[in-house]
């Protein structure tokens, strides 16, 4: 079986051996905060004209809060994260608000260069605000996650621009567009109350190959 590399949740099970698809479920999220982080440099000329430009790569920042958990609920999540050794090993997270968005996966109908914000595809039923991953058979290292911000007759506009070029055989994954992340800290701590319930939260940031 494949090793589970998605943060355990009710849809992504993990076995005691670390395998995906069987065993314990992780708890659902009590809260999710998703931030689009795109650093911009801004200057003004002597006449007051604004000059701005992108200064660094785009990333998604994620904060996850959990309701108080029993030991059986807590252990699959905590041990999964300990195995990732803090900020050392990336993994994937599936956000519930973007899972099963009601959009079927689409095949790209024309190749596109890195930096492009337009992706050609059949746009029926695609909605603004949908999240997507790109599965490209010509480049398996394309792990960036994007959001749809415009829907045209034969193409969508995405944020940010493509991290890598894509081929005309690439597939847009709307079904479960996981985000590749690392933990933002090397220390993971929890608290245990008098009812033996665990309190825990998590901060993550997107990484790309």
N, CA, C and O of each residue as an XYZ file, in Angstrom:
836
protein
N       0.841     -1.200      0.000
C       0.000      0.000      0.000
C       0.874      1.247      0.000
O       2.038      1.211      0.399
N       0.285      2.354     -0.457
C       1.020      3.618     -0.501
C       1.110      4.219      0.902
O       0.183      4.099      1.703
N       2.229      4.859      1.178
C       2.397      5.551      2.456
C       1.503      6.792      2.466
O       1.452      7.533      1.484
N       0.807      7.013      3.569
C      -0.049      8.188      3.684
C       0.813      9.433      3.825
O       1.574      9.560      4.785
N       0.697     10.347      2.878
C       1.451     11.596      2.935
C       0.519     12.798      2.972
O       0.930     13.924      2.691
N      -0.746     12.549      3.323
C      -1.719     13.614      3.520
C      -2.067     13.661      5.002
O      -2.308     12.620      5.613
N      -2.097     14.846      5.580
C      -2.452     14.988      6.991
C      -3.732     14.227      7.279
O      -4.752     14.499      6.646
N      -3.720     13.271      8.223
C      -4.921     12.471      8.486
C      -6.126     13.335      8.847
O      -6.030     14.262      9.650
N      -7.258     13.009      8.234
C      -8.528     13.668      8.521
C      -9.625     12.640      8.267
O      -9.301     11.499      7.938
N     -10.899     12.980      8.401
C     -11.940     11.967      8.215
C     -11.973     11.327      6.832
O     -12.570     10.263      6.668
N     -11.344     11.951      5.830
C     -11.342     11.399      4.478
C     -10.025     10.711      4.125
O      -9.952     10.001      3.122
N      -8.996     10.908      4.929
C      -7.670     10.362      4.629
C      -7.181      9.562      5.827
O      -6.623     10.106      6.779
N      -7.409      8.246      5.751
C      -7.081      7.349      6.849
C      -5.594      7.012      6.860
O      -4.903      7.148      5.850
N      -5.122      6.575      8.013
C      -3.733      6.143      8.136
C      -3.680      4.914      9.044
O      -4.287      4.897     10.115
N      -2.955      3.896      8.607
C      -2.842      2.664      9.390
C      -1.702      2.800     10.396
O      -0.913      3.740     10.292
N      -1.590      1.890     11.368
C      -0.455      1.934     12.298
C       0.897      1.851     11.597
O       1.901      2.332     12.123
N       0.926      1.238     10.401
C       2.172      1.147      9.634
C       2.423      2.390      8.786
O       3.448      2.490      8.112
N       1.482      3.339      8.820
C       1.641      4.562      8.042
C       1.051      4.492      6.650
O       1.258      5.398      5.843
N       0.310      3.415      6.352
C      -0.271      3.257      5.018
C      -1.542      4.085      4.869
O      -2.237      4.373      5.843
N      -1.825      4.459      3.629
C      -3.023      5.228      3.323
C      -4.210      4.310      3.061
O      -4.042      3.169      2.630
N      -5.409      4.815      3.324
C      -6.624      4.120      2.924
C      -7.221      3.165      3.921
O      -8.283      2.598      3.663
N      -6.573      2.964      5.063
C      -7.132      2.068      6.081
C      -6.638      2.515      7.444
O      -5.692      3.295      7.550
N      -7.289      2.013      8.486
C      -6.851      2.330      9.835
C      -7.629      3.485     10.426
O      -8.833      3.614     10.200
N      -6.946      4.320     11.180
C      -7.591      5.396     11.926
C      -7.829      6.615     11.037
O      -7.052      6.912     10.130
N      -8.931      7.309     11.331
C      -9.174      8.591     10.686
C      -8.647      9.705     11.581
O      -8.664      9.584     12.806
N      -8.190     10.766     10.980
C      -7.846     11.934     11.759
C      -9.103     12.722     12.069
O     -10.124     12.524     11.412
N      -9.059     13.609     13.052
C     -10.233     14.413     13.390
C     -10.483     15.483     12.334
O      -9.571     15.866     11.602
N     -11.709     15.958     12.260
C     -12.021     17.092     11.395
C     -11.459     18.383     11.981
O     -11.075     18.432     13.149
N     -11.418     19.410     11.168
C     -10.883     20.693     11.602
C     -11.991     21.531     12.237
O     -13.108     21.583     11.722
N     -11.682     22.178     13.344
C     -12.631     23.110     13.953
C     -12.607     24.443     13.230
O     -13.633     25.116     13.126
N     -11.434     24.830     12.726
C     -11.303     26.082     11.991
C     -10.147     25.970     11.011
O      -9.173     25.257     11.251
N     -10.273     26.688      9.904
C      -9.224     26.735      8.889
C      -9.042     28.183      8.450
O     -10.012     28.865      8.122
N      -7.801     28.644      8.446
C      -7.481     29.971      7.925
C      -6.513     29.802      6.763
O      -5.438     29.223      6.920
N      -6.900     30.311      5.591
C      -6.058     30.230      4.398
C      -5.675     31.637      3.980
O      -6.541     32.488      3.777
N      -4.367     31.886      3.851
C      -3.869     33.207      3.470
C      -3.065     33.101      2.183
O      -2.231     32.209      2.032
N      -3.324     34.023      1.252
C      -2.546     34.120      0.024
C      -1.419     35.111      0.269
O      -1.664     36.294      0.508
N      -0.178     34.625      0.208
C       0.984     35.442      0.556
C       1.799     35.734     -0.707
O       2.494     34.852     -1.213
N       1.719     36.960     -1.215
C       2.436     37.374     -2.415
C       3.163     38.682     -2.128
O       2.569     39.750     -2.280
N       4.443     38.634     -1.713
C       5.178     39.853     -1.397
C       5.319     40.756     -2.623
O       5.652     40.300     -3.717
N       5.058     42.050     -2.411
C       5.149     43.056     -3.466
C       6.078     44.180     -3.006
O       5.997     44.626     -1.862
N       6.956     44.635     -3.894
C       7.791     45.807     -3.626
C       7.114     47.029     -4.234
O       6.680     46.994     -5.386
N       7.021     48.123     -3.449
C       6.370     49.347     -3.893
C       7.274     50.548     -3.690
O       7.891     50.701     -2.635
N       7.351     51.385     -4.686
C       8.101     52.637     -4.609
C       7.286     53.732     -5.276
O       6.401     53.458     -6.087
N       7.592     54.966     -4.927
C       6.966     56.099     -5.595
C       8.037     57.018     -6.168
O       9.063     57.270     -5.537
N       7.781     57.513     -7.372
C       8.698     58.462     -7.992
C       8.520     59.830     -7.347
O       7.618     60.022     -6.531
N       9.374     60.779     -7.711
C       9.269     62.144     -7.162
C       7.930     62.789     -7.494
O       7.462     63.666     -6.768
N       7.322     62.361     -8.579
C       6.019     62.923     -8.964
C       4.850     62.200     -8.293
O       3.698     62.603     -8.454
N       5.138     61.147     -7.550
C       4.102     60.424     -6.838
C       3.594     59.194     -7.550
O       2.694     58.518     -7.050
N       4.164     58.883     -8.731
C       3.703     57.707     -9.464
C       4.132     56.441     -8.740
O       5.278     56.314     -8.311
N       3.199     55.507     -8.610
C       3.473     54.248     -7.925
C       4.163     53.270     -8.869
O       3.705     53.056     -9.991
N       5.267     52.676     -8.412
C       5.969     51.632     -9.155
C       5.969     50.390     -8.267
O       6.516     50.415     -7.165
N       5.360     49.307     -8.741
C       5.273     48.096     -7.932
C       5.646     46.880     -8.756
O       5.485     46.870     -9.976
N       6.139     45.866     -8.087
C       6.531     44.633     -8.767
C       6.563     43.492     -7.757
O       6.738     43.696     -6.556
N       6.390     42.300     -8.281
C       6.469     41.108     -7.436
C       7.907     40.916     -6.982
O       8.830     40.952     -7.796
N       8.097     40.713     -5.693
C       9.458     40.606     -5.164
C       9.855     39.189     -4.796
O      11.036     38.908     -4.588
N       8.869     38.280     -4.713
C       9.186     36.910     -4.296
C       8.061     35.994     -4.749
O       7.057     36.445     -5.300
N       8.244     34.705     -4.511
C       7.279     33.702     -4.924
C       5.996     33.796     -4.094
O       5.989     34.342     -2.990
N       4.923     33.255     -4.648
C       3.647     33.172     -3.949
C       3.585     31.891     -3.127
O       4.142     30.865     -3.518
N       2.908     31.959     -1.994
C       2.658     30.752     -1.205
C       1.332     30.901     -0.466
O       0.859     32.009     -0.214
N       0.749     29.758     -0.129
C      -0.430     29.712      0.725
C       0.010     29.430      2.161
O       0.806     28.524      2.405
N      -0.509     30.206      3.102
C      -0.286     29.968      4.530
C      -1.578     29.426      5.130
O      -2.664     29.922      4.833
N      -1.454     28.409      5.971
C      -2.627     27.718      6.505
C      -2.519     27.596      8.019
O      -1.487     27.191      8.553
N      -3.597     27.953      8.695
C      -3.703     27.727     10.142
C      -4.893     26.803     10.389
O      -5.994     27.059      9.900
N      -4.675     25.749     11.134
C      -5.718     24.763     11.416
C      -5.923     24.673     12.930
O      -4.970     24.518     13.693
N      -7.164     24.771     13.339
C      -7.513     24.577     14.740
C      -8.358     23.324     14.899
O      -9.173     23.010     14.031
N      -8.172     22.614     15.992
C      -8.940     21.400     16.280
C      -9.809     21.608     17.513
O      -9.446     22.344     18.431
N     -10.966     20.944     17.516
C     -11.727     20.854     18.753
C     -10.962     19.975     19.743
O     -10.091     19.212     19.323
N     -11.259     20.057     21.044
C     -10.618     19.148     22.002
C     -10.796     17.698     21.563
O     -11.890     17.277     21.185
N      -9.691     16.938     21.622
C      -9.665     15.587     21.066
C      -9.381     14.542     22.130
O      -8.686     14.802     23.112
N      -9.936     13.350     21.916
C      -9.550     12.210     22.723
C      -8.175     11.718     22.260
O      -7.673     12.143     21.219
N      -7.584     10.833     23.034
C      -6.282     10.299     22.655
C      -6.352      9.560     21.322
O      -5.436      9.666     20.506
N      -7.434      8.809     21.097
C      -7.578      8.061     19.847
C      -7.678      8.993     18.645
O      -7.203      8.656     17.561
N      -8.287     10.153     18.825
C      -8.379     11.131     17.739
C      -7.066     11.873     17.538
O      -6.682     12.176     16.408
N      -6.381     12.163     18.636
C      -5.178     12.990     18.595
C      -3.959     12.252     18.055
O      -3.199     12.808     17.263
N      -3.770     11.016     18.474
C      -2.530     10.297     18.152
C      -2.244     10.170     16.656
O      -1.090     10.358     16.270
N      -3.217      9.861     15.778
C      -2.885      9.752     14.348
C      -2.318     11.037     13.771
O      -1.431     10.992     12.919
N      -2.821     12.193     14.225
C      -2.330     13.476     13.724
C      -0.947     13.789     14.291
O      -0.029     14.137     13.549
N      -0.808     13.663     15.597
C       0.443     14.061     16.237
C       1.612     13.180     15.800
O       2.700     13.690     15.533
N       1.402     11.876     15.724
C       2.492     10.995     15.317
C       2.837     11.177     13.836
O       3.998     11.044     13.448
N       1.829     11.483     13.008
C       2.094     11.803     11.593
C       3.020     13.016     11.502
O       3.974     13.011     10.723
N       2.745     14.052     12.293
C       3.558     15.266     12.256
C       4.945     15.036     12.837
O       5.926     15.575     12.323
N       5.044     14.236     13.908
C       6.366     13.928     14.464
C       7.228     13.210     13.426
O       8.432     13.453     13.340
N       6.616     12.336     12.647
C       7.358     11.623     11.606
C       7.930     12.585     10.571
O       8.950     12.287      9.950
N       7.287     13.733     10.379
C       7.763     14.728      9.398
C       8.903     15.587      9.953
O       9.496     16.375      9.216
N       9.212     15.444     11.231
C      10.360     16.100     11.864
C      10.321     17.620     11.690
O      11.267     18.229     11.190
N       9.214     18.208     12.112
C       9.102     19.663     12.060
C       9.132     20.183     10.632
O       8.322     19.783      9.796
N      10.064     21.070     10.363
C      10.143     21.710      9.045
C      10.962     20.907      8.039
O      11.255     21.399      6.949
N      11.336     19.672      8.392
C      12.234     18.914      7.518
C      11.521     18.298      6.317
O      11.985     18.432      5.185
N      10.396     17.624      6.556
C       9.765     16.833      5.498
C       8.404     17.416      5.095
O       7.524     17.573      5.942
N       8.228     17.737      3.811
C       6.922     18.220      3.345
C       5.884     17.108      3.338
O       6.212     15.922      3.311
N       4.636     17.519      3.364
C       3.516     16.596      3.216
C       2.366     17.380      2.589
O       2.538     18.542      2.221
N       1.204     16.759      2.467
C       0.068     17.423      1.836
C      -1.062     17.591      2.843
O      -1.200     16.810      3.784
N      -1.871     18.631      2.623
C      -3.056     18.843      3.444
C      -4.250     19.047      2.517
O      -4.152     19.716      1.489
N      -5.376     18.456      2.905
C      -6.622     18.574      2.145
C      -7.576     19.452      2.939
O      -7.969     19.098      4.050
N      -7.951     20.599      2.373
C      -8.830     21.530      3.080
C     -10.291     21.179      2.781
O     -10.668     21.065      1.615
N     -11.111     21.009      3.813
C     -12.483     20.513      3.592
C     -13.332     21.416      2.719
O     -14.223     20.925      2.026
N     -13.086     22.727      2.729
C     -13.917     23.630      1.932
C     -13.622     23.527      0.436
O     -14.384     24.042     -0.382
N     -12.511     22.858      0.072
C     -12.170     22.704     -1.344
C     -12.193     21.242     -1.791
O     -11.770     20.926     -2.902
N     -12.681     20.364     -0.940
C     -12.800     18.963     -1.314
C     -14.186     18.718     -1.913
O     -15.190     19.169     -1.361
N     -14.241     18.015     -3.022
C     -15.529     17.758     -3.690
C     -16.256     19.071     -3.987
O     -17.344     19.333     -3.474
N     -15.619     19.889     -4.832
C     -16.160     21.211     -5.169
C     -17.293     21.146     -6.194
O     -17.825     22.177     -6.605
N     -17.659     19.919     -6.608
C     -18.696     19.776     -7.604
C     -18.212     20.046     -9.014
O     -19.011     20.297     -9.917
N     -16.887     19.993     -9.203
C     -16.284     20.247    -10.515
C     -15.481     19.009    -10.902
O     -14.626     18.559    -10.139
N     -15.748     18.466    -12.063
C     -14.970     17.323    -12.527
C     -13.589     17.780    -12.968
O     -13.403     18.927    -13.375
N     -12.619     16.868    -12.881
C     -11.271     17.192    -13.329
C     -11.287     17.477    -14.833
O     -12.068     16.882    -15.575
N     -10.424     18.383    -15.272
C     -10.397     18.803    -16.672
C      -9.009     18.598    -17.270
O      -7.996     18.745    -16.586
N      -8.981     18.255    -18.558
C      -7.726     18.165    -19.289
C      -7.441     19.494    -19.955
O      -8.322     20.089    -20.576
N      -6.208     19.959    -19.826
C      -5.791     21.208    -20.461
C      -5.847     21.028    -21.979
O      -5.454     19.982    -22.495
N      -6.335     22.046    -22.693
C      -6.491     21.936    -24.146
C      -5.378     22.632    -24.924
O      -5.328     22.530    -26.150
N      -4.492     23.332    -24.235
C      -3.345     23.971    -24.904
C      -2.240     24.162    -23.879
O      -2.506     24.506    -22.727
N      -1.011     23.942    -24.292
C       0.125     24.123    -23.375
C       0.235     25.590    -22.964
O      -0.283     26.476    -23.644
N       0.910     25.831    -21.855
C       1.095     27.195    -21.357
C       2.471     27.313    -20.723
O       3.000     26.347    -20.172
N       3.044     28.508    -20.806
C       4.400     28.732    -20.299
C       4.357     29.125    -18.829
O       3.327     29.577    -18.331
N       5.474     28.951    -18.141
C       5.580     29.376    -16.748
C       5.297     30.870    -16.650
O       5.742     31.651    -17.491
N       4.562     31.256    -15.629
C       4.205     32.650    -15.431
C       2.848     33.018    -15.993
O       2.277     34.041    -15.614
N       2.323     32.199    -16.894
C       1.020     32.498    -17.483
C      -0.075     32.384    -16.427
O      -0.028     31.507    -15.564
N      -1.063     33.277    -16.502
C      -2.202     33.212    -15.589
C      -3.446     32.660    -16.279
O      -4.520     32.615    -15.680
N      -3.306     32.242    -17.531
C      -4.437     31.709    -18.287
C      -4.196     30.243    -18.629
O      -3.130     29.882    -19.128
N      -5.188     29.406    -18.358
C      -5.111     27.984    -18.659
C      -6.322     27.615    -19.516
O      -7.463     27.834    -19.110
N      -6.071     27.056    -20.704
C      -7.147     26.665    -21.610
C      -7.726     25.318    -21.202
O      -6.990     24.358    -20.977
N      -9.056     25.256    -21.109
C      -9.747     24.018    -20.754
C     -11.239     24.207    -20.994
O     -11.690     25.320    -21.265
N     -11.997     23.136    -20.896
C     -13.450     23.238    -20.929
C     -13.918     23.825    -19.605
O     -13.633     23.269    -18.544
N     -14.626     24.930    -19.657
C     -14.908     25.681    -18.428
C     -16.298     25.447    -17.852
O     -16.640     26.062    -16.841
N     -17.111     24.587    -18.450
C     -18.465     24.329    -17.952
C     -18.442     23.930    -16.470
O     -17.723     23.010    -16.079
N     -19.222     24.620    -15.667
C     -19.413     24.337    -14.234
C     -18.234     24.772    -13.362
O     -18.335     24.680    -12.139
N     -17.125     25.240    -13.932
C     -16.032     25.761    -13.103
C     -16.480     27.082    -12.487
O     -17.090     27.910    -13.164
N     -16.185     27.278    -11.222
C     -16.623     28.476    -10.520
C     -15.427     29.293    -10.027
O     -14.359     28.751     -9.745
N     -15.630     30.593     -9.932
C     -14.616     31.478     -9.349
C     -14.408     31.092     -7.885
O     -15.374     30.860     -7.158
N     -13.162     31.026     -7.460
C     -12.843     30.651     -6.082
C     -12.508     29.193     -5.900
O     -12.144     28.773     -4.802
N     -12.626     28.398     -6.974
C     -12.275     26.972     -6.880
C     -10.765     26.810     -6.763
O     -10.004     27.585     -7.342
N     -10.342     25.814     -6.024
C      -8.922     25.498     -5.874
C      -8.579     24.353     -6.811
O      -9.420     23.491     -7.071
N      -7.348     24.333     -7.323
C      -6.946     23.257     -8.228
C      -5.465     22.948     -8.116
O      -4.645     23.805     -7.787
N      -5.155     21.694     -8.403
C      -3.779     21.232     -8.583
C      -3.611     20.813    -10.027
O      -4.595     20.492    -10.693
N      -2.379     20.809    -10.529
C      -2.096     20.395    -11.897
C      -1.305     19.098    -11.881
O      -0.202     19.041    -11.339
N      -1.869     18.066    -12.472
C      -1.180     16.784    -12.634
C      -0.721     16.683    -14.079
O      -1.520     16.427    -14.980
N       0.571     16.886    -14.290
C       1.120     16.925    -15.643
C       2.005     15.710    -15.868
O       3.043     15.591    -15.217
N       1.630     14.793    -16.779
C       2.452     13.605    -17.019
C       3.848     13.925    -17.540
O       4.749     13.091    -17.454
N       4.033     15.120    -18.075
C       5.358     15.507    -18.571
C       6.213     16.152    -17.483
O       7.394     16.415    -17.708
N       5.631     16.413    -16.296
C       6.384     17.028    -15.206
C       5.700     16.700    -13.884
O       4.822     17.434    -13.432
N       6.104     15.603    -13.275
C       5.478     15.155    -12.029
C       5.867     16.022    -10.830
O       5.312     15.858     -9.743
N       6.819     16.943    -11.019
C       7.264     17.789     -9.909
C       6.432     19.061     -9.771
O       6.721     19.902     -8.919
N       5.411     19.205    -10.595
C       4.570     20.411    -10.531
C       3.567     20.247     -9.392
O       2.532     19.604     -9.561
N       3.875     20.830     -8.228
C       3.053     20.617     -7.039
C       2.329     21.876     -6.565
O       1.635     21.840     -5.549
N       2.477     22.969     -7.273
C       1.857     24.229     -6.862
C       0.329     24.125     -6.916
O      -0.223     23.449     -7.783
N      -0.347     24.800     -5.982
C      -1.802     24.854     -5.938
C      -2.267     26.255     -6.334
O      -1.660     27.254     -5.949
N      -3.351     26.313     -7.107
C      -3.833     27.574     -7.667
C      -5.306     27.792     -7.337
O      -6.016     26.857     -6.964
N      -5.759     29.047     -7.480
C      -7.166     29.373     -7.313
C      -7.694     30.049     -8.566
O      -7.016     30.878     -9.174
N      -8.915     29.684     -8.947
C      -9.565     30.277    -10.116
C     -10.114     31.649     -9.738
O     -10.853     31.775     -8.761
N      -9.752     32.690    -10.517
C     -10.321     34.008    -10.236
C     -11.115     34.607    -11.395
O     -11.749     35.651    -11.241
N     -11.081     33.952    -12.552
C     -11.915     34.351    -13.686
C     -12.251     33.087    -14.479
O     -11.430     32.174    -14.577
N     -13.457     33.038    -15.043
C     -13.873     31.910    -15.874
C     -14.365     32.457    -17.208
O     -15.357     33.184    -17.259
N     -13.664     32.105    -18.290
C     -14.062     32.531    -19.613
C     -14.747     31.425    -20.383
O     -15.113     30.396    -19.815
N     -14.922     31.639    -21.694
C     -15.618     30.654    -22.521
C     -14.789     29.409    -22.759
O     -15.339     28.315    -22.884
N     -13.465     29.556    -22.824
C     -12.604     28.406    -23.124
C     -11.326     28.390    -22.295
O     -10.399     27.641    -22.603
N     -11.268     29.201    -21.254
C     -10.074     29.232    -20.404
C     -10.425     29.804    -19.044
O     -11.443     30.475    -18.872
N      -9.556     29.523    -18.081
C      -9.692     30.110    -16.752
C      -8.472     30.958    -16.456
O      -7.398     30.739    -17.016
N      -8.643     31.926    -15.574
C      -7.538     32.729    -15.071
C      -7.270     32.303    -13.636
O      -8.199     32.138    -12.846
N      -6.004     32.127    -13.304
C      -5.635     31.591    -11.998
C      -4.720     32.530    -11.242
O      -4.062     33.391    -11.826
N      -4.691     32.351     -9.953
C      -3.751     33.022     -9.048
C      -3.023     31.955     -8.264
O      -3.654     31.060     -7.702
N      -1.675     32.035     -8.215
C      -0.801     32.943     -8.959
C      -0.594     32.445    -10.382
O      -1.282     31.525    -10.826
N       0.362     33.054    -11.107
C       0.732     32.534    -12.419
C       1.399     31.171    -12.293
O       1.892     30.807    -11.226
N       1.408     30.435    -13.371
C       1.957     29.075    -13.352
C       3.403     29.056    -12.862
O       4.246     29.816    -13.339
N       3.670     28.181    -11.909
C       5.032     28.032    -11.398
C       5.935     27.360    -12.418
O       7.144     27.587    -12.444
N       5.322     26.517    -13.270
C       6.067     25.798    -14.303
C       5.216     25.726    -15.562
O       3.996     25.874    -15.506
N       5.865     25.499    -16.694
C       5.120     25.286    -17.935
C       4.297     24.017    -17.819
O       4.675     23.086    -17.109
N       3.164     23.981    -18.522
C       2.322     22.788    -18.524
C       2.064     22.330    -19.955
O       2.056     23.135    -20.886
N       1.854     21.043    -20.114
C       1.608     20.471    -21.431
C       0.110     20.390    -21.698
O      -0.700     20.587    -20.792
N      -0.253     20.100    -22.937
C      -1.658     19.996    -23.313
C      -2.299     18.708    -22.815
O      -3.497     18.502    -23.010
N      -1.523     17.841    -22.177
C      -2.083     16.616    -21.596
C      -2.200     16.709    -20.078
O      -2.547     15.725    -19.424
N      -1.916     17.878    -19.511
C      -2.031     18.056    -18.066
C      -3.491     18.013    -17.642
O      -4.385     18.370    -18.409
N      -3.717     17.573    -16.411
C      -5.071     17.471    -15.862
C      -5.212     18.437    -14.688
O      -4.341     18.506    -13.821
N      -6.313     19.178    -14.672
C      -6.620     20.081    -13.567
C      -7.432     19.310    -12.539
O      -8.549     18.879    -12.823
N      -6.874     19.135    -11.345
C      -7.505     18.358    -10.277
C      -8.348     19.281     -9.405
O      -7.810     20.058     -8.616
N      -9.665     19.196     -9.548
C     -10.589     19.944     -8.708
C     -11.205     19.067     -7.622
O     -11.858     19.582     -6.715
N     -11.009     17.755     -7.698
C     -11.699     16.820     -6.803
C     -11.153     16.872     -5.378
O     -11.918     16.945     -4.417
N      -9.843     16.835     -5.247
C      -9.203     16.926     -3.932
C      -7.858     17.626     -4.122
O      -6.812     16.978     -4.072
N      -7.876     18.945     -4.341
C      -6.643     19.678     -4.653
C      -5.805     19.946     -3.399
O      -5.858     21.028     -2.815
N      -5.041     18.942     -3.008
C      -4.214     19.069     -1.808
C      -3.128     20.126     -2.004
O      -2.739     20.441     -3.128
N      -2.655     20.660     -0.893
C      -1.591     21.664     -0.895
C      -0.346     21.054     -0.256
O      -0.421     20.485      0.833
N       0.791     21.170     -0.926
C       2.044     20.650     -0.372
C       2.596     21.661      0.632
O       2.775     22.834      0.304
N       2.863     21.206      1.848
C       3.205     22.123      2.937
C       4.338     21.570      3.799
O       4.708     20.399      3.717
N       4.864     22.460      4.619
C       5.698     22.075      5.746
C       5.163     22.783      6.987
O       4.442     23.775      6.882
N       5.515     22.278      8.140
C       5.184     22.968      9.377
C       6.059     24.217      9.491
O       7.191     24.230      9.009
N       5.543     25.244     10.116
C       6.302     26.492     10.219
C       7.246     26.512     11.415
O       8.036     27.445     11.560
N       7.176     25.506     12.267
C       8.037     25.451     13.451
C       8.503     24.024     13.675
O       7.859     23.070     13.240
N       9.628     23.892     14.356
C      10.180     22.580     14.659
C       9.695     22.039     16.000
O      10.007     20.905     16.363
N       8.940     22.839     16.729
C       8.393     22.400     18.014
C       6.893     22.205     17.849
O       6.188     23.118     17.420
N       6.404     21.014     18.189
C       4.973     20.733     18.182
C       4.550     20.388     19.604
O       5.027     19.415     20.188
N       3.654     21.194     20.150
C       3.240     20.976     21.529
C       1.722     20.925     21.632
O       1.003     21.474     20.797
N       1.262     20.260     22.663
C      -0.172     20.162     22.920
C      -0.404     20.381     24.399
O       0.533     20.384     25.198
N      -1.662     20.563     24.750
C      -2.030     20.637     26.171
C      -3.129     19.626     26.446
O      -3.946     19.317     25.579
N      -3.131     19.120     27.668
C      -4.080     18.082     28.100
C      -4.841     18.619     29.302
O      -4.236     19.036     30.289
N      -6.189     18.610     29.220
C      -6.971     19.153     30.334
C      -7.378     18.054     31.323
O      -7.012     16.890     31.162
N      -8.134     18.445     32.338
C      -8.498     17.494     33.400
C      -9.475     16.426     32.921
O      -9.693     15.429     33.611
N     -10.066     16.629     31.739
C     -10.969     15.624     31.173
C     -10.240     14.705     30.197
O     -10.861     13.941     29.459
N      -8.920     14.794     30.206
C      -8.077     13.990     29.307
C      -8.365     14.269     27.830
O      -8.316     13.361     27.000
N      -8.666     15.527     27.510
C      -8.856     15.952     26.132
C      -7.675     16.805     25.696
O      -7.184     17.644     26.452
N      -7.228     16.580     24.474
C      -6.037     17.231     23.940
C      -6.414     18.489     23.158
O      -7.331     18.467     22.338
N      -5.705     19.573     23.416
C      -5.861     20.809     22.654
C      -4.646     20.980     21.749
O      -3.506     20.830     22.189
N      -4.903     21.297     20.476
C      -3.810     21.322     19.503
C      -4.199     22.199     18.326
O      -5.362     22.236     17.923
N      -3.220     22.904     17.780
C      -3.404     23.687     16.560
C      -2.147     23.572     15.716
O      -1.115     23.089     16.180
N      -2.245     24.016     14.484
C      -1.190     23.735     13.509
C      -1.048     24.905     12.556
O      -2.045     25.452     12.085
N       0.189     25.295     12.270
C       0.478     26.328     11.270
C       1.358     25.719     10.180
O       2.365     25.069     10.461
N       0.954     25.945      8.928
C       1.621     25.349      7.771
C       1.880     26.414      6.712
O       1.196     27.437      6.659
N       2.884     26.156      5.868
C       3.119     27.028      4.727
C       3.420     26.189      3.487
O       4.069     25.148      3.580
N       2.953     26.638      2.347
C       3.114     25.909      1.103
C       4.580     25.868      0.674
O       5.314     26.843      0.838
N       4.991     24.731      0.124
C       6.315     24.579     -0.477
C       6.137     23.952     -1.850
O       5.136     23.283     -2.106
N       7.106     24.166     -2.733
C       7.043     23.613     -4.066
C       8.368     22.956     -4.426
O       9.410     23.286     -3.860
N       8.319     22.031     -5.364
C       9.536     21.369     -5.839
C      10.335     22.320     -6.725
O      11.397     21.952     -7.226
